[in-house]
Each structure stands twice: as C-alpha cells, then as structure tokens.
Amino acid sequence: MAPGLYIHVPFCVRKCRYCDFYSIADLSAMEAYMAALIAEMQMRGAGFKDGVFDTIYLGGGTPSVLGPGRTGRVLEAAAKHFHILPGAEITLEANPGTLESRSLAQYRSAGVNRINIGVQSFDDANLSFLGRIHCARQAADALRAAEKAGFSDIGMDLIYGLPGQGRDAWQRDLEAAAGFCPAHISCYMLTYEPGTRLAAEKDAGRTKALSEDRVSAMFVQAHAFFAEKKYQHYEISNFAACRDKRSRHNQKYWNNASYLGLGPSAHSYTEPERFWNHADLSRYIRDLSAGCLPTAASERLTGSQMMLEAVYLGLRQSDGIDVAMLEKRFNCDFWKRFGPVIRRFQKTGHMHTSHNRCRLTSRGMLFLDSIAAEMAGVI
Ligand code: SF4
C-alpha cells in the first residue's frame, strides 16, 4: 500500500461541545499557518524522497474554513514537495456551515475529488446540543450542492447516542442520510472525552449519558439499516456503497500502511516508528519559522505492540485479520497463539473464521475492546 498524506487544519469557527481534536476558534493566524505548513512540506518532503503517495486527506479542525483558494495552494505545494500519484484520492472534510454552492465547484477545480461533510444529524435540536454551527437545512443544501458540483465521492458523518435520543429519532437520521445516496457514511458514537465541555457537563450532573444498552442498540440498528440498503459495513464506524467507495486514506491507518501527517498535532507512522507534531499552533509556526521541524515526540513500537495493533485494527474491519499476512509479518503461528481465545468467541457468536481470516460478527463488534483485550492477553 502506498503511503498517505494527512494535513491537519487546526481552525474551527467555534468549538463543538464534544470535540477533543486539536483546533482553535480564532482564524487570524491562517496565513501564518499556511506559510508554516508549506515550510513543513518542504522539510519533510526532502526526507520522504522515495515515498509515492496515493491519498491526501485534509482533516481537522475544519479544513473548509481555508476556502478553495488556500486549499488549492496547499494541494499545489503538496504536489511540488511530494510525489503524488495521478488519480490520488484527495479528500476534504467540510463543515456545512462553511460551504457555499459556488465554493464546492471551486474545490473540485482545485483538485479535491472526495468530500466528507460533517452532517452529524438532520435534527436541529441535536445539532444545537452538539454545538454545531450549522442547521439541518444547511447540511441538506451542502449535500445537494456537492452533487451538483459534480462530486461522485460524497461522504457524510453522523453522530448517535445523544442524551435522550430514541430509536425513532435515530431512524429518522438514518433515513434522511440514505435519502441522499452518499457513497460513504461514518456513524460515530457520541463519546465524553476528558477536557471537553460535554464531559464537564456530565461530571457536573447536567447531562446524562444514554445507557450503554441503548447506544449498542443504535449501533445494531445502523448496521441492519445500511445492510438493507446494500451498504458495506466495512469498518466498525464506516459504511460504503461499494468496495471502491471505501476511504482509501483511512484504510491505510487500519492496515499498517505508512502515513505522513503535517500540521499541528498530526501523527505520522512508518513501521516501526511513530512521531507527532506539537498540538499548539503558535509553537508550530514558531518552530517552522526558525527552520526546525515541529515534532513533539516519537516512539519505536515493539514487536508485541505492533502485533497488538494489527489484531485490534484487523478486528475493526469486516475483512478481519488476514492470518497469513500476520503470520508472515510476525513470524508466528496465529492459530496456536490465538486459537483457544478465538474458539471461545466463536462459540458465543462473537467471531467467525473463514478463508484464513478471523473476523468479528456484527454482535462481536459491540465487544471489540474486550475481545481485543483477551487477544492481547496471549501476545
Ligand atoms: S467542527 Fe469538527 S473539529 Fe471543529 S470543533 Fe466541531 S467537531 Fe471539532
């Protein structure tokens, strides 16, 4: 698998209540960020001379606050400093509150060929609870405008498991989403990340999280709903209209491919090393204007850590763990090591094996963390 290039855009119009991604709600340093990002491309590109990238992913933060002009400059600089294959998948994450129909065609002209729209819900009350800057009408308008602009790879994100959310409300979101026939849908469970406003409100007793059972039932509901619509549930949170519409970039994270992350807080990986940038825009700009790389730290993964990741990431995907590949990579007898654990979960209907692959069933996906922990126990 060719490496992927990730670009972190650390700006948002406003911070959402649940979000713990690194971003700031002050857009004044955007030009300084652009200069620093291009300087980082120049410096890291020199060390990645042999890397041929077939994906670029602009994530954040809210990459669409850059607008088409700056996005075009970022992509031109990427093409100048890295070897990007023709036909590369180039994804832009976009917030419906920052899109205009005119800008969507301009993003396409700038080279973006896949757009992922942060819809989250088609219910204004949910959007307001989450602290999103957009309303349901803007989300629907953005999806229609993306199609009109000629995007054939349109994805959307949804969030479920909000306090008080019921089965019927989630069903309405699923139906509204399917009505746009997107190529890709990500359904994320609402989480209460430490340091967010939402977590503080929960700790203070002002917000009551939905019970685990109800959240699990919503996961099963989404799985059944999209299966009926013939979507592939190819990763625990992700659905694609067909194999070609899976996120090529995100599959790199799940399949041990190398990736290079640029921008504040971005992570990079080339086996066995992982390194990441400071999650601090001022520091990022300062380091790069002084001619230094903004790397915060790095770690060298041990063989056991890499095997643990391979097992965990394999279980997240419907394709499961490729046993032959794992045995070759780690020079081990997979069935001898994991056989007893796997047989136990097969009996309970959480796992199945076929064609030398080991997968979780949709029921098993609900217990991913505990099943992965049991497998980790024998690494
Ligand atoms: S728009 Fe996205 S990155 Fe920005 S605060 Fe909201 S969830 Fe976080």
Boltz pocket constraint, residues with backbone or C-beta under 6 A from the ligand:
constraints:
  - pocket:
      binder: B
      contacts: [[A, 11], [A, 12], [A, 14], [A, 15], [A, 16], [A, 19], [A, 20], [A, 21], [A, 23], [A, 60], [A, 61], [A, 62], [A, 95], [A, 118]]
      max_distance: 6.0
